[in-house]
Amino acid sequence: MASETAAKRQKSSKDVPYNLVYWPGIPGRGEHIRLALEEANAEYRDTAFTEGGMDEVLAFVNGEVPDDAINPPPCAPPILKHGDLTISQTPNILQYLGVRLGLVPSLEEDPDALYRVNALALTALDGLSNEPHDCHHPIATGLYYEDQKDESKRKSEDYVKNRLPKFMSYFERVLGSKASGEGPWLHAGVLTYADLVLFQCLDGLKFMFPKALSKLEREGKHTKVFALHKAVAERPNIKAYLESPRRQKYSGGIYRYYEELDIEP
């Protein structure tokens, strides 16, 4: 049985476009994956822009996709389909793409780089993506924002005063470390998917908490973090993507703007 499974995996064809399964209408967690694909100029299909895309997302969410005997059923988007591989979870997908798209140093060059880069991406996703989401949904994701406005205000006040500066200072320290290398990037002097993750998190926070981010930028304590954001935005493929209709506007996803939560610490 084991050799049969191995044989099936060896036959897996990856010489096909990537297929991103994510909710139409919001950047969300799928945006980290789009940035990696766009930076690498990879060919991909995106359910956010394909006819019947929502139906495909819902089929996975509702458990209506037939069991293929190879891939465990995914719990929720983002989902990446590539050949006969189907995987989920944003950092897991980024690990897969990072190796294939050259967004981590090669295994021959540094066999441990993937784990260092992934730790940086996970930290950004924890403190600069998941926690901001909890600012507008601190009680339950199943409740509307309007049902938890008082708690959201308290959560947001604590976040911009305590948690946001903590993570910004951490990444400033990373960018000033010897391991960061030369230039604006987080690790080994080269662009990795962790830089793209940090860019997207910071970009979303600029939309969600403009007063707090403006103050942090004015204070000048996190110049390297803001320089990284600018450097990513200026990369040719990323710049073209950001200016294209493929870049969805922030709305009802992770990063939302509510005037009452736009707090200056």
C-alpha positions as CSV (number, residue, x, y, z in Angstrom):
1,M,0.0,0.0,0.0
2,A,2.8,2.4,0.9
3,S,4.6,1.8,-2.4
4,E,1.3,2.3,-4.3
5,T,0.8,5.7,-2.6
6,A,4.4,6.7,-3.4
7,A,3.9,5.7,-7.0
8,K,0.8,7.8,-7.3
9,R,2.7,10.8,-5.9
10,Q,5.6,10.3,-8.3
11,K,3.1,10.6,-11.2
12,S,1.9,14.0,-9.9
13,S,2.1,16.6,-12.7
14,K,3.0,20.1,-11.7
15,D,3.5,21.5,-15.2
16,V,0.1,23.3,-15.0
17,P,-1.1,26.8,-13.8
18,Y,-1.8,27.3,-10.1
19,N,-5.4,27.5,-9.0
20,L,-6.2,29.8,-6.1
21,V,-9.6,29.1,-4.4
22,Y,-10.6,32.2,-2.4
23,W,-13.7,34.3,-1.8
24,P,-14.5,36.9,-4.5
25,G,-14.8,40.5,-3.4
26,I,-12.2,40.7,-0.6
27,P,-8.4,40.6,-0.6
28,G,-8.4,38.6,2.7
29,R,-5.8,35.9,3.4
30,G,-5.7,35.0,-0.3
31,E,-3.8,38.3,-1.0
32,H,-0.6,36.9,0.5
33,I,-0.7,34.1,-2.0
34,R,-1.6,36.4,-4.9
35,L,1.4,38.6,-4.1
36,A,3.8,35.6,-4.3
37,L,2.3,34.5,-7.6
38,E,2.4,38.0,-9.1
39,E,6.0,38.7,-7.9
40,A,7.1,35.5,-9.6
41,N,5.0,36.2,-12.7
42,A,3.4,32.8,-12.3
43,E,0.4,31.6,-14.3
44,Y,-2.5,31.2,-12.1
45,R,-6.3,31.0,-12.0
46,D,-8.2,32.9,-9.2
47,T,-11.8,32.1,-8.3
48,A,-12.2,35.7,-7.4
49,F,-12.2,36.5,-11.1
50,T,-13.6,33.4,-12.7
51,E,-17.2,32.6,-13.6
52,G,-18.6,30.3,-11.0
53,G,-15.8,31.1,-8.6
54,M,-18.0,31.5,-5.6
55,D,-19.7,28.2,-6.3
56,E,-16.2,26.6,-6.3
57,V,-15.4,28.2,-3.0
58,L,-18.6,27.1,-1.4
59,A,-18.2,23.5,-2.7
60,F,-15.0,23.2,-0.7
61,V,-16.5,25.0,2.3
62,N,-19.6,22.8,2.3
63,G,-17.7,19.6,1.8
64,E,-19.2,18.9,-1.6
65,V,-15.9,18.3,-3.4
66,P,-15.5,14.6,-4.0
67,D,-12.9,12.7,-1.9
68,D,-9.9,12.1,-4.2
69,A,-8.2,9.6,-1.9
70,I,-5.0,11.7,-1.9
71,N,-5.7,15.1,-0.4
72,P,-7.4,15.6,3.0
73,P,-10.5,17.8,2.6
74,P,-9.6,21.4,3.3
75,C,-11.4,23.3,6.1
76,A,-11.5,26.7,4.5
77,P,-10.0,29.0,1.9
78,P,-7.4,30.0,0.9
79,I,-6.9,26.7,-1.0
80,L,-4.3,26.1,-3.6
81,K,-4.8,23.4,-6.3
82,H,-1.7,22.4,-8.3
83,G,-1.8,19.3,-10.4
84,D,-3.2,16.6,-8.2
85,L,-2.1,18.5,-5.0
86,T,-4.7,20.4,-2.9
87,I,-3.5,22.2,0.2
88,S,-4.8,24.9,2.5
89,Q,-3.6,27.3,5.2
90,T,-1.9,30.5,4.1
91,P,1.6,29.9,5.5
92,N,1.5,26.3,4.3
93,I,0.7,27.4,0.8
94,L,3.4,30.1,0.9
95,Q,6.0,27.5,2.0
96,Y,5.0,25.4,-1.1
97,L,5.1,28.4,-3.4
98,G,8.2,29.9,-1.8
99,V,10.3,26.9,-2.8
100,R,8.9,26.6,-6.3
101,L,8.9,30.3,-7.1
102,G,12.3,31.2,-5.7
103,L,10.9,33.2,-2.8
104,V,13.2,31.5,-0.3
105,P,16.9,30.8,-0.6
106,S,17.5,27.4,-2.3
107,L,17.9,24.3,-0.2
108,E,21.4,23.9,-1.7
109,E,22.3,27.4,-0.6
110,D,20.8,27.2,2.8
111,P,18.8,24.1,3.8
112,D,17.4,25.9,6.9
113,A,16.4,29.2,5.3
114,L,12.8,28.0,4.7
115,Y,12.2,27.6,8.4
116,R,13.6,31.0,9.3
117,V,11.6,32.7,6.6
118,N,8.4,30.9,7.7
119,A,8.9,32.0,11.3
120,L,9.0,35.6,10.1
121,A,5.8,35.1,8.0
122,L,4.0,33.4,10.8
123,T,4.9,36.2,13.2
124,A,3.6,38.8,10.8
125,L,0.4,36.9,10.2
126,D,-0.2,36.4,14.0
127,G,0.4,40.0,15.1
128,L,-0.4,42.1,12.1
129,S,-3.2,40.1,10.5
130,N,-5.0,37.8,12.9
131,E,-5.0,40.4,15.8
132,P,-6.3,43.2,13.6
133,H,-9.1,41.0,12.5
134,D,-10.0,40.4,16.1
135,C,-10.2,44.2,16.6
136,H,-13.5,44.4,14.7
137,H,-14.7,40.9,15.8
138,P,-13.4,40.4,19.4
139,I,-16.3,38.4,20.6
140,A,-17.4,36.1,17.8
141,T,-16.9,35.9,14.0
142,G,-20.5,34.9,13.7
143,L,-21.7,38.2,15.1
144,Y,-21.9,41.4,13.1
145,Y,-19.5,44.2,14.0
146,E,-22.5,46.3,15.2
147,D,-23.2,43.6,17.8
148,Q,-19.8,44.1,19.4
149,K,-18.9,47.7,18.9
150,D,-18.0,48.5,22.5
151,E,-15.7,45.5,22.8
152,S,-14.2,46.4,19.4
153,K,-13.3,49.9,20.6
154,R,-11.6,48.5,23.7
155,K,-9.8,45.9,21.7
156,S,-8.6,48.4,19.1
157,E,-7.4,50.8,21.7
158,D,-5.2,48.2,23.3
159,Y,-4.0,46.9,19.9
160,V,-2.8,50.3,18.6
161,K,-1.3,51.3,21.9
162,N,0.4,48.1,22.9
163,R,0.4,45.2,20.4
164,L,1.0,47.1,17.1
165,P,4.1,48.9,18.4
166,K,5.4,45.6,19.8
167,F,5.3,43.9,16.4
168,M,6.5,46.9,14.5
169,S,9.5,47.1,16.9
170,Y,10.2,43.4,16.5
171,F,10.4,43.6,12.7
172,E,12.5,46.8,12.9
173,R,14.9,44.7,15.0
174,V,14.9,41.9,12.5
175,L,15.6,44.3,9.7
176,G,18.5,45.7,11.7
177,S,20.0,42.3,12.4
178,K,23.0,40.7,10.7
179,A,20.8,37.9,9.5
180,S,18.8,40.4,7.5
181,G,21.7,41.1,5.3
182,E,22.1,44.2,3.0
183,G,19.2,46.1,1.7
184,P,15.6,46.3,2.8
185,W,14.7,42.6,3.2
186,L,14.0,40.5,6.2
187,H,16.4,37.6,5.6
188,A,19.8,37.1,3.9
189,G,19.6,40.2,1.7
190,V,17.1,38.7,-0.7
191,L,13.3,39.2,-1.2
192,T,11.4,36.3,0.3
193,Y,7.7,35.6,0.8
194,A,8.0,36.9,4.3
195,D,8.7,40.3,2.9
196,L,5.5,40.1,0.8
197,V,3.5,39.0,3.9
198,L,4.9,41.9,5.9
199,F,4.1,44.3,3.1
200,Q,0.5,43.1,2.9
201,C,0.0,43.3,6.6
202,L,1.4,46.8,6.8
203,D,-0.6,47.9,3.7
204,G,-3.8,46.7,5.3
205,L,-3.1,48.3,8.6
206,K,-2.5,51.6,6.8
207,F,-6.1,51.3,5.6
208,M,-7.5,50.1,8.9
209,F,-5.7,52.4,11.3
210,P,-4.4,55.3,9.3
211,K,-4.0,57.6,12.3
212,A,-1.9,55.1,14.3
213,L,0.3,54.1,11.3
214,S,0.8,57.8,10.4
215,K,2.0,58.5,13.9
216,L,4.3,55.5,13.9
217,E,5.8,56.7,10.7
218,R,6.2,60.3,11.9
219,E,8.0,59.1,15.1
220,G,10.8,57.6,13.0
221,K,11.3,54.5,15.1
222,H,10.4,52.0,12.4
223,T,12.0,53.4,9.3
224,K,13.2,50.1,8.1
225,V,9.8,48.5,8.2
226,F,8.2,51.4,6.2
227,A,11.2,51.3,3.8
228,L,10.4,47.6,3.2
229,H,6.8,48.4,2.4
230,K,7.9,51.0,-0.1
231,A,10.5,48.6,-1.6
232,V,8.0,45.9,-2.2
233,A,5.5,48.3,-3.7
234,E,8.1,49.5,-6.2
235,R,9.0,46.0,-7.5
236,P,8.0,46.0,-11.2
237,N,5.6,43.0,-11.0
238,I,4.1,44.1,-7.7
239,K,3.7,47.7,-8.9
240,A,1.9,46.5,-12.0
241,Y,-0.3,44.2,-9.9
242,L,-1.2,47.0,-7.4
243,E,-2.3,49.2,-10.3
244,S,-4.3,46.5,-12.0
245,P,-8.0,45.6,-11.4
246,R,-6.7,42.3,-10.0
247,R,-5.8,44.1,-6.8
248,Q,-9.1,44.1,-4.9
249,K,-10.0,47.0,-2.6
250,Y,-10.1,46.6,1.1
251,S,-13.7,46.3,2.3
252,G,-15.3,43.7,4.5
253,G,-12.4,41.4,5.0
254,I,-9.5,41.4,7.6
255,Y,-8.7,45.0,7.2
256,R,-11.7,47.2,7.6
257,Y,-12.0,50.9,8.3
258,Y,-14.4,52.1,11.0
259,E,-14.0,55.8,11.9
260,E,-14.6,55.0,15.6
261,L,-11.8,52.5,15.6
262,D,-9.3,54.9,13.9
263,I,-7.5,55.6,17.1
264,E,-4.3,57.6,17.4
265,P,-2.3,56.1,20.3
